[in-house]
């Protein structure tokens, strides 16, 4: 079953705290829900170890990563099986 955009909302898009060093891209996008809110609070307000732990390969499969806010959002949609027109222009990195 394909997810719909409404399944992701609200979405948070922020510039990566470490400029992509740990995250893998300059911008990150994630749904604002309990699962992500606690983890992202640790990432944004914790130390370097929290950031390294959060952005493991497994976690990168669940957040949108991109060179711009739009690209991070498109990547989040792609990883959740949501087809949007932006993907044709911006994915893959």
PDB file of N, CA, C and O in Angstrom:
ATOM      1  N   UNK A   1       0.829  -1.177   0.000  1.00  0.00           N
ATOM      2  CA  UNK A   1       0.000   0.000   0.000  1.00  0.00           C
ATOM      3  C   UNK A   1       0.874   1.241   0.000  1.00  0.00           C
ATOM      4  O   UNK A   1       1.789   1.360   0.814  1.00  0.00           O
ATOM      5  N   UNK A   2       0.600   2.151  -0.897  1.00  0.00           N
ATOM      6  CA  UNK A   2       1.355   3.388  -0.987  1.00  0.00           C
ATOM      7  C   UNK A   2       0.884   4.369   0.076  1.00  0.00           C
ATOM      8  O   UNK A   2      -0.314   4.565   0.280  1.00  0.00           O
ATOM      9  N   UNK A   3       1.848   4.976   0.742  1.00  0.00           N
ATOM     10  CA  UNK A   3       1.506   6.006   1.715  1.00  0.00           C
ATOM     11  C   UNK A   3       1.092   7.265   0.976  1.00  0.00           C
ATOM     12  O   UNK A   3       1.389   7.428  -0.208  1.00  0.00           O
ATOM     13  N   UNK A   4       0.415   8.140   1.671  1.00  0.00           N
ATOM     14  CA  UNK A   4       0.038   9.435   1.120  1.00  0.00           C
ATOM     15  C   UNK A   4       0.799  10.516   1.862  1.00  0.00           C
ATOM     16  O   UNK A   4       1.286  10.295   2.971  1.00  0.00           O
ATOM     17  N   UNK A   5       0.898  11.684   1.250  1.00  0.00           N
ATOM     18  CA  UNK A   5       1.621  12.773   1.889  1.00  0.00           C
ATOM     19  C   UNK A   5       1.096  13.062   3.286  1.00  0.00           C
ATOM     20  O   UNK A   5       1.872  13.393   4.182  1.00  0.00           O
ATOM     21  N   UNK A   6      -0.200  12.943   3.480  1.00  0.00           N
ATOM     22  CA  UNK A   6      -0.784  13.236   4.781  1.00  0.00           C
ATOM     23  C   UNK A   6      -0.231  12.312   5.859  1.00  0.00           C
ATOM     24  O   UNK A   6      -0.232  12.679   7.035  1.00  0.00           O
ATOM     25  N   UNK A   7       0.242  11.120   5.488  1.00  0.00           N
ATOM     26  CA  UNK A   7       0.806  10.184   6.455  1.00  0.00           C
ATOM     27  C   UNK A   7       2.103  10.704   7.077  1.00  0.00           C
ATOM     28  O   UNK A   7       2.481  10.266   8.163  1.00  0.00           O
ATOM     29  N   UNK A   8       2.777  11.618   6.414  1.00  0.00           N
ATOM     30  CA  UNK A   8       4.040  12.153   6.916  1.00  0.00           C
ATOM     31  C   UNK A   8       3.869  13.431   7.737  1.00  0.00           C
ATOM     32  O   UNK A   8       4.739  13.761   8.543  1.00  0.00           O
ATOM     33  N   UNK A   9       2.787  14.139   7.553  1.00  0.00           N
ATOM     34  CA  UNK A   9       2.654  15.468   8.165  1.00  0.00           C
ATOM     35  C   UNK A   9       2.419  15.408   9.647  1.00  0.00           C
ATOM     36  O   UNK A   9       1.789  14.465  10.128  1.00  0.00           O
ATOM     37  N   UNK A  10       2.911  16.397  10.403  1.00  0.00           N
ATOM     38  CA  UNK A  10       3.768  17.487   9.928  1.00  0.00           C
ATOM     39  C   UNK A  10       5.209  17.019   9.718  1.00  0.00           C
ATOM     40  O   UNK A  10       5.671  16.080  10.366  1.00  0.00           O
ATOM     41  N   UNK A  11       5.899  17.681   8.813  1.00  0.00           N
ATOM     42  CA  UNK A  11       7.285  17.363   8.487  1.00  0.00           C
ATOM     43  C   UNK A  11       8.180  18.506   8.964  1.00  0.00           C
ATOM     44  O   UNK A  11       7.846  19.680   8.803  1.00  0.00           O
ATOM     45  N   UNK A  12       9.310  18.151   9.545  1.00  0.00           N
ATOM     46  CA  UNK A  12      10.306  19.128   9.979  1.00  0.00           C
ATOM     47  C   UNK A  12      11.477  19.058   9.013  1.00  0.00           C
ATOM     48  O   UNK A  12      11.990  17.976   8.729  1.00  0.00           O
ATOM     49  N   UNK A  13      11.902  20.213   8.507  1.00  0.00           N
ATOM     50  CA  UNK A  13      13.066  20.284   7.622  1.00  0.00           C
ATOM     51  C   UNK A  13      14.042  21.275   8.248  1.00  0.00           C
ATOM     52  O   UNK A  13      13.708  22.437   8.477  1.00  0.00           O
ATOM     53  N   UNK A  14      15.240  20.797   8.517  1.00  0.00           N
ATOM     54  CA  UNK A  14      16.243  21.640   9.173  1.00  0.00           C
ATOM     55  C   UNK A  14      17.601  21.441   8.535  1.00  0.00           C
ATOM     56  O   UNK A  14      17.894  20.397   7.952  1.00  0.00           O
ATOM     57  N   UNK A  15      18.420  22.471   8.661  1.00  0.00           N
ATOM     58  CA  UNK A  15      19.800  22.351   8.219  1.00  0.00           C
ATOM     59  C   UNK A  15      20.525  21.412   9.187  1.00  0.00           C
ATOM     60  O   UNK A  15      20.341  21.494  10.401  1.00  0.00           O
ATOM     61  N   UNK A  16      21.329  20.544   8.647  1.00  0.00           N
ATOM     62  CA  UNK A  16      22.041  19.571   9.470  1.00  0.00           C
ATOM     63  C   UNK A  16      22.979  20.283  10.439  1.00  0.00           C
ATOM     64  O   UNK A  16      23.661  21.240  10.073  1.00  0.00           O
ATOM     65  N   UNK A  17      23.003  19.815  11.641  1.00  0.00           N
ATOM     66  CA  UNK A  17      23.801  20.439  12.695  1.00  0.00           C
ATOM     67  C   UNK A  17      25.293  20.434  12.368  1.00  0.00           C
ATOM     68  O   UNK A  17      26.002  21.386  12.693  1.00  0.00           O
ATOM     69  N   UNK A  18      25.761  19.389  11.739  1.00  0.00           N
ATOM     70  CA  UNK A  18      27.188  19.259  11.441  1.00  0.00           C
ATOM     71  C   UNK A  18      27.490  19.424   9.949  1.00  0.00           C
ATOM     72  O   UNK A  18      28.546  19.002   9.478  1.00  0.00           O
ATOM     73  N   UNK A  19      26.571  20.031   9.213  1.00  0.00           N
ATOM     74  CA  UNK A  19      26.793  20.315   7.806  1.00  0.00           C
ATOM     75  C   UNK A  19      26.921  19.087   6.921  1.00  0.00           C
ATOM     76  O   UNK A  19      27.430  19.178   5.804  1.00  0.00           O
ATOM     77  N   UNK A  20      26.468  17.944   7.405  1.00  0.00           N
ATOM     78  CA  UNK A  20      26.510  16.726   6.615  1.00  0.00           C
ATOM     79  C   UNK A  20      27.606  15.758   7.009  1.00  0.00           C
ATOM     80  O   UNK A  20      27.667  14.651   6.474  1.00  0.00           O
ATOM     81  N   UNK A  21      28.471  16.143   7.930  1.00  0.00           N
ATOM     82  CA  UNK A  21      29.575  15.279   8.344  1.00  0.00           C
ATOM     83  C   UNK A  21      29.074  13.938   8.866  1.00  0.00           C
ATOM     84  O   UNK A  21      29.559  12.889   8.442  1.00  0.00           O
ATOM     85  N   UNK A  22      28.119  13.961   9.771  1.00  0.00           N
ATOM     86  CA  UNK A  22      27.556  12.727  10.313  1.00  0.00           C
ATOM     87  C   UNK A  22      26.276  12.329   9.587  1.00  0.00           C
ATOM     88  O   UNK A  22      25.960  11.146   9.457  1.00  0.00           O
ATOM     89  N   UNK A  23      25.553  13.327   9.122  1.00  0.00           N
ATOM     90  CA  UNK A  23      24.226  13.097   8.572  1.00  0.00           C
ATOM     91  C   UNK A  23      24.248  12.542   7.150  1.00  0.00           C
ATOM     92  O   UNK A  23      23.402  11.723   6.788  1.00  0.00           O
ATOM     93  N   UNK A  24      25.189  12.975   6.362  1.00  0.00           N
ATOM     94  CA  UNK A  24      25.273  12.523   4.985  1.00  0.00           C
ATOM     95  C   UNK A  24      24.756  13.541   3.986  1.00  0.00           C
ATOM     96  O   UNK A  24      24.848  13.323   2.778  1.00  0.00           O
ATOM     97  N   UNK A  25      24.210  14.657   4.472  1.00  0.00           N
ATOM     98  CA  UNK A  25      23.723  15.724   3.592  1.00  0.00           C
ATOM     99  C   UNK A  25      23.556  16.994   4.422  1.00  0.00           C
ATOM    100  O   UNK A  25      23.515  16.948   5.651  1.00  0.00           O
ATOM    101  N   UNK A  26      23.460  18.123   3.731  1.00  0.00           N
ATOM    102  CA  UNK A  26      23.366  19.414   4.421  1.00  0.00           C
ATOM    103  C   UNK A  26      21.988  19.652   5.045  1.00  0.00           C
ATOM    104  O   UNK A  26      21.880  20.365   6.042  1.00  0.00           O
ATOM    105  N   UNK A  27      20.941  19.065   4.473  1.00  0.00           N
ATOM    106  CA  UNK A  27      19.576  19.256   4.973  1.00  0.00           C
ATOM    107  C   UNK A  27      18.955  17.914   5.334  1.00  0.00           C
ATOM    108  O   UNK A  27      19.209  16.902   4.681  1.00  0.00           O
ATOM    109  N   UNK A  28      18.125  17.919   6.397  1.00  0.00           N
ATOM    110  CA  UNK A  28      17.429  16.710   6.814  1.00  0.00           C
ATOM    111  C   UNK A  28      15.935  16.995   6.949  1.00  0.00           C
ATOM    112  O   UNK A  28      15.533  18.100   7.316  1.00  0.00           O
ATOM    113  N   UNK A  29      15.124  15.992   6.649  1.00  0.00           N
ATOM    114  CA  UNK A  29      13.663  16.099   6.773  1.00  0.00           C
ATOM    115  C   UNK A  29      13.157  14.853   7.488  1.00  0.00           C
ATOM    116  O   UNK A  29      13.593  13.738   7.204  1.00  0.00           O
ATOM    117  N   UNK A  30      12.234  15.060   8.415  1.00  0.00           N
ATOM    118  CA  UNK A  30      11.681  13.928   9.158  1.00  0.00           C
ATOM    119  C   UNK A  30      10.281  14.273   9.633  1.00  0.00           C
ATOM    120  O   UNK A  30       9.975  15.442   9.865  1.00  0.00           O
ATOM    121  N   UNK A  31       9.430  13.266   9.780  1.00  0.00           N
ATOM    122  CA  UNK A  31       8.087  13.520  10.287  1.00  0.00           C
ATOM    123  C   UNK A  31       8.152  13.894  11.765  1.00  0.00           C
ATOM    124  O   UNK A  31       8.935  13.326  12.525  1.00  0.00           O
ATOM    125  N   UNK A  32       7.332  14.841  12.156  1.00  0.00           N
ATOM    126  CA  UNK A  32       7.296  15.244  13.562  1.00  0.00           C
ATOM    127  C   UNK A  32       6.342  14.318  14.310  1.00  0.00           C
ATOM    128  O   UNK A  32       5.132  14.538  14.348  1.00  0.00           O
ATOM    129  N   UNK A  33       6.916  13.289  14.895  1.00  0.00           N
ATOM    130  CA  UNK A  33       6.148  12.327  15.683  1.00  0.00           C
ATOM    131  C   UNK A  33       7.016  11.892  16.849  1.00  0.00           C
ATOM    132  O   UNK A  33       8.210  12.191  16.875  1.00  0.00           O
ATOM    133  N   UNK A  34       6.444  11.200  17.800  1.00  0.00           N
ATOM    134  CA  UNK A  34       7.178  10.832  19.007  1.00  0.00           C
ATOM    135  C   UNK A  34       8.472  10.090  18.710  1.00  0.00           C
ATOM    136  O   UNK A  34       9.497  10.335  19.346  1.00  0.00           O
ATOM    137  N   UNK A  35       8.420   9.187  17.744  1.00  0.00           N
ATOM    138  CA  UNK A  35       9.602   8.390  17.401  1.00  0.00           C
ATOM    139  C   UNK A  35      10.781   9.281  17.010  1.00  0.00           C
ATOM    140  O   UNK A  35      11.916   9.027  17.412  1.00  0.00           O
ATOM    141  N   UNK A  36      10.512  10.308  16.237  1.00  0.00           N
ATOM    142  CA  UNK A  36      11.581  11.172  15.753  1.00  0.00           C
ATOM    143  C   UNK A  36      11.862  12.348  16.675  1.00  0.00           C
ATOM    144  O   UNK A  36      13.005  12.796  16.759  1.00  0.00           O
ATOM    145  N   UNK A  37      10.855  12.857  17.364  1.00  0.00           N
ATOM    146  CA  UNK A  37      11.039  14.047  18.189  1.00  0.00           C
ATOM    147  C   UNK A  37      12.087  13.822  19.267  1.00  0.00           C
ATOM    148  O   UNK A  37      12.974  14.658  19.442  1.00  0.00           O
ATOM    149  N   UNK A  38      12.008  12.727  19.986  1.00  0.00           N
ATOM    150  CA  UNK A  38      12.982  12.452  21.041  1.00  0.00           C
ATOM    151  C   UNK A  38      14.383  12.271  20.464  1.00  0.00           C
ATOM    152  O   UNK A  38      15.353  12.820  20.988  1.00  0.00           O
ATOM    153  N   UNK A  39      14.484  11.510  19.395  1.00  0.00           N
ATOM    154  CA  UNK A  39      15.783  11.271  18.779  1.00  0.00           C
ATOM    155  C   UNK A  39      16.382  12.561  18.224  1.00  0.00           C
ATOM    156  O   UNK A  39      17.581  12.800  18.371  1.00  0.00           O
ATOM    157  N   UNK A  40      15.562  13.388  17.593  1.00  0.00           N
ATOM    158  CA  UNK A  40      16.069  14.638  17.032  1.00  0.00           C
ATOM    159  C   UNK A  40      16.439  15.642  18.116  1.00  0.00           C
ATOM    160  O   UNK A  40      17.378  16.418  17.940  1.00  0.00           O
ATOM    161  N   UNK A  41      15.722  15.639  19.228  1.00  0.00           N
ATOM    162  CA  UNK A  41      16.118  16.512  20.340  1.00  0.00           C
ATOM    163  C   UNK A  41      17.502  16.127  20.841  1.00  0.00           C
ATOM    164  O   UNK A  41      18.322  17.002  21.120  1.00  0.00           O
ATOM    165  N   UNK A  42      17.773  14.829  20.959  1.00  0.00           N
ATOM    166  CA  UNK A  42      19.109  14.387  21.353  1.00  0.00           C
ATOM    167  C   UNK A  42      20.149  14.835  20.332  1.00  0.00           C
ATOM    168  O   UNK A  42      21.246  15.257  20.697  1.00  0.00           O
ATOM    169  N   UNK A  43      19.801  14.741  19.062  1.00  0.00           N
ATOM    170  CA  UNK A  43      20.720  15.130  17.993  1.00  0.00           C
ATOM    171  C   UNK A  43      21.007  16.632  18.013  1.00  0.00           C
ATOM    172  O   UNK A  43      22.168  17.040  17.996  1.00  0.00           O
ATOM    173  N   UNK A  44      19.962  17.452  18.048  1.00  0.00           N
ATOM    174  CA  UNK A  44      20.158  18.896  17.959  1.00  0.00           C
ATOM    175  C   UNK A  44      20.725  19.507  19.227  1.00  0.00           C
ATOM    176  O   UNK A  44      21.419  20.522  19.165  1.00  0.00           O
ATOM    177  N   UNK A  45      20.441  18.905  20.380  1.00  0.00           N
ATOM    178  CA  UNK A  45      20.859  19.518  21.637  1.00  0.00           C
ATOM    179  C   UNK A  45      21.851  18.662  22.419  1.00  0.00           C
ATOM    180  O   UNK A  45      22.286  19.054  23.502  1.00  0.00           O
ATOM    181  N   UNK A  46      22.209  17.506  21.887  1.00  0.00           N
ATOM    182  CA  UNK A  46      23.149  16.626  22.563  1.00  0.00           C
ATOM    183  C   UNK A  46      24.583  16.894  22.121  1.00  0.00           C
ATOM    184  O   UNK A  46      24.896  17.958  21.587  1.00  0.00           O
ATOM    185  N   UNK A  47      25.436  15.922  22.349  1.00  0.00           N
ATOM    186  CA  UNK A  47      26.833  16.069  21.976  1.00  0.00           C
ATOM    187  C   UNK A  47      27.135  15.329  20.672  1.00  0.00           C
ATOM    188  O   UNK A  47      26.237  14.772  20.041  1.00  0.00           O
ATOM    189  N   UNK A  48      28.399  15.331  20.281  1.00  0.00           N
ATOM    190  CA  UNK A  48      28.800  14.676  19.033  1.00  0.00           C
ATOM    191  C   UNK A  48      28.447  13.186  19.020  1.00  0.00           C
ATOM    192  O   UNK A  48      28.050  12.649  17.986  1.00  0.00           O
ATOM    193  N   UNK A  49      28.588  12.536  20.148  1.00  0.00           N
ATOM    194  CA  UNK A  49      28.289  11.095  20.216  1.00  0.00           C
ATOM    195  C   UNK A  49      26.823  10.818  19.895  1.00  0.00           C
ATOM    196  O   UNK A  49      26.503   9.822  19.246  1.00  0.00           O
ATOM    197  N   UNK A  50      25.925  11.709  20.353  1.00  0.00           N
ATOM    198  CA  UNK A  50      24.507  11.541  20.032  1.00  0.00           C
ATOM    199  C   UNK A  50      24.282  11.623  18.527  1.00  0.00           C
ATOM    200  O   UNK A  50      23.503  10.852  17.967  1.00  0.00           O
ATOM    201  N   UNK A  51      24.965  12.557  17.878  1.00  0.00           N
ATOM    202  CA  UNK A  51      24.811  12.715  16.431  1.00  0.00           C
ATOM    203  C   UNK A  51      25.351  11.504  15.681  1.00  0.00           C
ATOM    204  O   UNK A  51      24.732  11.028  14.729  1.00  0.00           O
ATOM    205  N   UNK A  52      26.492  11.015  16.107  1.00  0.00           N
ATOM    206  CA  UNK A  52      27.083   9.841  15.453  1.00  0.00           C
ATOM    207  C   UNK A  52      26.158   8.638  15.611  1.00  0.00           C
ATOM    208  O   UNK A  52      25.925   7.896  14.657  1.00  0.00           O
ATOM    209  N   UNK A  53      25.631   8.449  16.824  1.00  0.00           N
ATOM    210  CA  UNK A  53      24.743   7.316  17.090  1.00  0.00           C
ATOM    211  C   UNK A  53      23.451   7.399  16.288  1.00  0.00           C
ATOM    212  O   UNK A  53      22.942   6.384  15.813  1.00  0.00           O
ATOM    213  N   UNK A  54      22.921   8.612  16.140  1.00  0.00           N
ATOM    214  CA  UNK A  54      21.640   8.777  15.462  1.00  0.00           C
ATOM    215  C   UNK A  54      21.730   8.485  13.968  1.00  0.00           C
ATOM    216  O   UNK A  54      20.870   7.802  13.412  1.00  0.00           O
ATOM    217  N   UNK A  55      22.758   8.996  13.329  1.00  0.00           N
ATOM    218  CA  UNK A  55      22.835   8.864  11.885  1.00  0.00           C
ATOM    219  C   UNK A  55      23.636   7.650  11.445  1.00  0.00           C
ATOM    220  O   UNK A  55      24.606   7.754  10.694  1.00  0.00           O
ATOM    221  N   UNK A  56      23.205   6.504  11.933  1.00  0.00           N
ATOM    222  CA  UNK A  56      23.745   5.233  11.459  1.00  0.00           C
ATOM    223  C   UNK A  56      23.120   4.940  10.097  1.00  0.00           C
ATOM    224  O   UNK A  56      22.174   5.614   9.690  1.00  0.00           O
ATOM    225  N   UNK A  57      23.632   3.960   9.409  1.00  0.00           N
ATOM    226  CA  UNK A  57      23.086   3.609   8.098  1.00  0.00           C
ATOM    227  C   UNK A  57      21.603   3.260   8.177  1.00  0.00           C
ATOM    228  O   UNK A  57      20.833   3.609   7.283  1.00  0.00           O
ATOM    229  N   UNK A  58      21.207   2.577   9.237  1.00  0.00           N
ATOM    230  CA  UNK A  58      19.803   2.187   9.382  1.00  0.00           C
ATOM    231  C   UNK A  58      18.905   3.423   9.520  1.00  0.00           C
ATOM    232  O   UNK A  58      17.824   3.473   8.933  1.00  0.00           O
ATOM    233  N   UNK A  59      19.342   4.396  10.276  1.00  0.00           N
ATOM    234  CA  UNK A  59      18.518   5.589  10.497  1.00  0.00           C
ATOM    235  C   UNK A  59      18.430   6.442   9.235  1.00  0.00           C
ATOM    236  O   UNK A  59      17.411   7.086   8.988  1.00  0.00           O
ATOM    237  N   UNK A  60      19.489   6.446   8.441  1.00  0.00           N
ATOM    238  CA  UNK A  60      19.482   7.223   7.206  1.00  0.00           C
ATOM    239  C   UNK A  60      18.413   6.730   6.241  1.00  0.00           C
ATOM    240  O   UNK A  60      18.016   7.450   5.326  1.00  0.00           O
ATOM    241  N   UNK A  61      17.946   5.497   6.448  1.00  0.00           N
ATOM    242  CA  UNK A  61      16.883   4.959   5.596  1.00  0.00           C
ATOM    243  C   UNK A  61      15.521   5.539   5.943  1.00  0.00           C
ATOM    244  O   UNK A  61      14.563   5.357   5.192  1.00  0.00           O
ATOM    245  N   UNK A  62      15.420   6.237   7.073  1.00  0.00           N
ATOM    246  CA  UNK A  62      14.116   6.730   7.521  1.00  0.00           C
ATOM    247  C   UNK A  62      13.975   8.239   7.492  1.00  0.00           C
ATOM    248  O   UNK A  62      12.868   8.751   7.652  1.00  0.00           O
ATOM    249  N   UNK A  63      15.058   8.960   7.294  1.00  0.00           N
ATOM    250  CA  UNK A  63      14.984  10.428   7.220  1.00  0.00           C
ATOM    251  C   UNK A  63      15.345  10.877   5.821  1.00  0.00           C
ATOM    252  O   UNK A  63      16.087  10.201   5.108  1.00  0.00           O
ATOM    253  N   UNK A  64      14.807  12.037   5.430  1.00  0.00           N
ATOM    254  CA  UNK A  64      15.149  12.603   4.138  1.00  0.00           C
ATOM    255  C   UNK A  64      16.449  13.370   4.224  1.00  0.00           C
ATOM    256  O   UNK A  64      16.658  14.138   5.163  1.00  0.00           O
ATOM    257  N   UNK A  65      17.317  13.172   3.263  1.00  0.00           N
ATOM    258  CA  UNK A  65      18.607  13.857   3.212  1.00  0.00           C
ATOM    259  C   UNK A  65      18.735  14.552   1.866  1.00  0.00           C
ATOM    260  O   UNK A  65      18.362  13.990   0.837  1.00  0.00           O
ATOM    261  N   UNK A  66      19.263  15.780   1.868  1.00  0.00           N
ATOM    262  CA  UNK A  66      19.392  16.458   0.594  1.00  0.00           C
ATOM    263  C   UNK A  66      20.315  17.654   0.611  1.00  0.00           C
ATOM    264  O   UNK A  66      20.760  18.109   1.665  1.00  0.00           O
ATOM    265  N   UNK A  67      20.594  18.154  -0.581  1.00  0.00           N
ATOM    266  CA  UNK A  67      21.451  19.322  -0.742  1.00  0.00           C
ATOM    267  C   UNK A  67      20.678  20.621  -0.537  1.00  0.00           C
ATOM    268  O   UNK A  67      21.273  21.694  -0.434  1.00  0.00           O
ATOM    269  N   UNK A  68      19.353  20.522  -0.478  1.00  0.00           N
ATOM    270  CA  UNK A  68      18.486  21.677  -0.241  1.00  0.00           C
ATOM    271  C   UNK A  68      17.277  21.200   0.563  1.00  0.00           C
ATOM    272  O   UNK A  68      17.040  19.996   0.660  1.00  0.00           O
ATOM    273  N   UNK A  69      16.517  22.119   1.136  1.00  0.00           N
ATOM    274  CA  UNK A  69      15.304  21.699   1.853  1.00  0.00           C
ATOM    275  C   UNK A  69      14.335  20.919   0.962  1.00  0.00           C
ATOM    276  O   UNK A  69      13.764  19.917   1.394  1.00  0.00           O
ATOM    277  N   UNK A  70      14.150  21.373  -0.270  1.00  0.00           N
ATOM    278  CA  UNK A  70      13.251  20.680  -1.192  1.00  0.00           C
ATOM    279  C   UNK A  70      13.735  19.265  -1.496  1.00  0.00           C
ATOM    280  O   UNK A  70      12.940  18.330  -1.584  1.00  0.00           O
ATOM    281  N   UNK A  71      15.031  19.125  -1.655  1.00  0.00           N
ATOM    282  CA  UNK A  71      15.594  17.813  -1.964  1.00  0.00           C
ATOM    283  C   UNK A  71      15.448  16.872  -0.773  1.00  0.00           C
ATOM    284  O   UNK A  71      15.148  15.692  -0.954  1.00  0.00           O
ATOM    285  N   UNK A  72      15.657  17.378   0.441  1.00  0.00           N
ATOM    286  CA  UNK A  72      15.490  16.552   1.635  1.00  0.00           C
ATOM    287  C   UNK A  72      14.040  16.081   1.755  1.00  0.00           C
ATOM    288  O   UNK A  72      13.782  14.931   2.111  1.00  0.00           O
ATOM    289  N   UNK A  73      13.107  16.965   1.460  1.00  0.00           N
ATOM    290  CA  UNK A  73      11.686  16.605   1.498  1.00  0.00           C
ATOM    291  C   UNK A  73      11.362  15.541   0.439  1.00  0.00           C
ATOM    292  O   UNK A  73      10.650  14.575   0.713  1.00  0.00           O
ATOM    293  N   UNK A  74      11.889  15.734  -0.759  1.00  0.00           N
ATOM    294  CA  UNK A  74      11.657  14.761  -1.827  1.00  0.00           C
ATOM    295  C   UNK A  74      12.248  13.407  -1.455  1.00  0.00           C
ATOM    296  O   UNK A  74      11.646  12.371  -1.735  1.00  0.00           O
ATOM    297  N   UNK A  75      13.416  13.405  -0.829  1.00  0.00           N
ATOM    298  CA  UNK A  75      14.048  12.165  -0.406  1.00  0.00           C
ATOM    299  C   UNK A  75      13.219  11.469   0.673  1.00  0.00           C
ATOM    300  O   UNK A  75      13.082  10.246   0.656  1.00  0.00           O
ATOM    301  N   UNK A  76      12.668  12.235   1.606  1.00  0.00           N
ATOM    302  CA  UNK A  76      11.796  11.666   2.633  1.00  0.00           C
ATOM    303  C   UNK A  76      10.580  11.000   1.999  1.00  0.00           C
ATOM    304  O   UNK A  76      10.201   9.892   2.379  1.00  0.00           O
ATOM    305  N   UNK A  77       9.978  11.678   1.040  1.00  0.00           N
ATOM    306  CA  UNK A  77       8.824  11.105   0.338  1.00  0.00           C
ATOM    307  C   UNK A  77       9.223   9.827  -0.392  1.00  0.00           C
ATOM    308  O   UNK A  77       8.517   8.820  -0.319  1.00  0.00           O
ATOM    309  N   UNK A  78      10.348   9.867  -1.091  1.00  0.00           N
ATOM    310  CA  UNK A  78      10.829   8.699  -1.832  1.00  0.00           C
ATOM    311  C   UNK A  78      11.032   7.497  -0.907  1.00  0.00           C
ATOM    312  O   UNK A  78      10.621   6.382  -1.228  1.00  0.00           O
ATOM    313  N   UNK A  79      11.671   7.732   0.246  1.00  0.00           N
ATOM    314  CA  UNK A  79      11.948   6.648   1.188  1.00  0.00           C
ATOM    315  C   UNK A  79      10.682   6.086   1.825  1.00  0.00           C
ATOM    316  O   UNK A  79      10.693   4.985   2.377  1.00  0.00           O
ATOM    317  N   UNK A  80       9.602   6.839   1.748  1.00  0.00           N
ATOM    318  CA  UNK A  80       8.325   6.384   2.295  1.00  0.00           C
ATOM    319  C   UNK A  80       7.362   5.938   1.209  1.00  0.00           C
ATOM    320  O   UNK A  80       6.180   5.723   1.473  1.00  0.00           O
ATOM    321  N   UNK A  81       7.861   5.798  -0.010  1.00  0.00           N
ATOM    322  CA  UNK A  81       7.047   5.289  -1.102  1.00  0.00           C
ATOM    323  C   UNK A  81       5.995   6.250  -1.609  1.00  0.00           C
ATOM    324  O   UNK A  81       4.961   5.832  -2.131  1.00  0.00           O
ATOM    325  N   UNK A  82       6.256   7.550  -1.455  1.00  0.00           N
ATOM    326  CA  UNK A  82       5.287   8.555  -1.889  1.00  0.00           C
ATOM    327  C   UNK A  82       5.808   9.216  -3.161  1.00  0.00           C
ATOM    328  O   UNK A  82       6.785   9.963  -3.115  1.00  0.00           O
ATOM    329  N   UNK A  83       5.168   8.949  -4.289  1.00  0.00           N
ATOM    330  CA  UNK A  83       5.624   9.564  -5.539  1.00  0.00           C
ATOM    331  C   UNK A  83       5.197  11.028  -5.611  1.00  0.00           C
ATOM    332  O   UNK A  83       4.020  11.355  -5.457  1.00  0.00           O
ATOM    333  N   UNK A  84       6.158  11.887  -5.844  1.00  0.00           N
ATOM    334  CA  UNK A  84       5.863  13.303  -6.079  1.00  0.00           C
ATOM    335  C   UNK A  84       6.689  13.772  -7.267  1.00  0.00           C
ATOM    336  O   UNK A  84       7.747  13.215  -7.557  1.00  0.00           O
ATOM    337  N   UNK A  85       6.203  14.793  -7.948  1.00  0.00           N
ATOM    338  CA  UNK A  85       6.856  15.277  -9.165  1.00  0.00           C
ATOM    339  C   UNK A  85       8.291  15.733  -8.929  1.00  0.00           C
ATOM    340  O   UNK A  85       9.128  15.624  -9.825  1.00  0.00           O
ATOM    341  N   UNK A  86       8.587  16.240  -7.736  1.00  0.00           N
ATOM    342  CA  UNK A  86       9.922  16.749  -7.458  1.00  0.00           C
ATOM    343  C   UNK A  86      10.985  15.675  -7.608  1.00  0.00           C
ATOM    344  O   UNK A  86      12.133  15.984  -7.927  1.00  0.00           O
ATOM    345  N   UNK A  87      10.627  14.432  -7.387  1.00  0.00           N
ATOM    346  CA  UNK A  87      11.611  13.367  -7.416  1.00  0.00           C
ATOM    347  C   UNK A  87      12.252  13.201  -8.781  1.00  0.00           C
ATOM    348  O   UNK A  87      13.425  12.840  -8.869  1.00  0.00           O
ATOM    349  N   UNK A  88      11.523  13.451  -9.825  1.00  0.00           N
ATOM    350  CA  UNK A  88      12.073  13.287 -11.170  1.00  0.00           C
ATOM    351  C   UNK A  88      13.253  14.213 -11.401  1.00  0.00           C
ATOM    352  O   UNK A  88      14.200  13.851 -12.098  1.00  0.00           O
ATOM    353  N   UNK A  89      13.204  15.405 -10.821  1.00  0.00           N
ATOM    354  CA  UNK A  89      14.266  16.392 -11.021  1.00  0.00           C
ATOM    355  C   UNK A  89      15.428  16.231 -10.040  1.00  0.00           C
ATOM    356  O   UNK A  89      16.570  16.538 -10.381  1.00  0.00           O
ATOM    357  N   UNK A  90      15.142  15.747  -8.809  1.00  0.00           N
ATOM    358  CA  UNK A  90      16.153  15.830  -7.774  1.00  0.00           C
ATOM    359  C   UNK A  90      16.679  14.514  -7.250  1.00  0.00           C
ATOM    360  O   UNK A  90      17.676  14.519  -6.527  1.00  0.00           O
ATOM    361  N   UNK A  91      16.083  13.414  -7.565  1.00  0.00           N
ATOM    362  CA  UNK A  91      16.556  12.164  -6.987  1.00  0.00           C
ATOM    363  C   UNK A  91      17.158  11.287  -8.074  1.00  0.00           C
ATOM    364  O   UNK A  91      16.560  11.204  -9.147  1.00  0.00           O
ATOM    365  N   UNK A  92      18.250  10.654  -7.887  1.00  0.00           N
ATOM    366  CA  UNK A  92      19.068  10.601  -6.674  1.00  0.00           C
ATOM    367  C   UNK A  92      20.015  11.787  -6.563  1.00  0.00           C
ATOM    368  O   UNK A  92      20.115  12.599  -7.483  1.00  0.00           O
ATOM    369  N   UNK A  93      20.705  11.884  -5.439  1.00  0.00           N
ATOM    370  CA  UNK A  93      21.659  12.982  -5.220  1.00  0.00           C
ATOM    371  C   UNK A  93      22.699  12.994  -6.302  1.00  0.00           C
ATOM    372  O   UNK A  93      23.589  13.844  -6.292  1.00  0.00           O
TER     373      UNK A  93
END
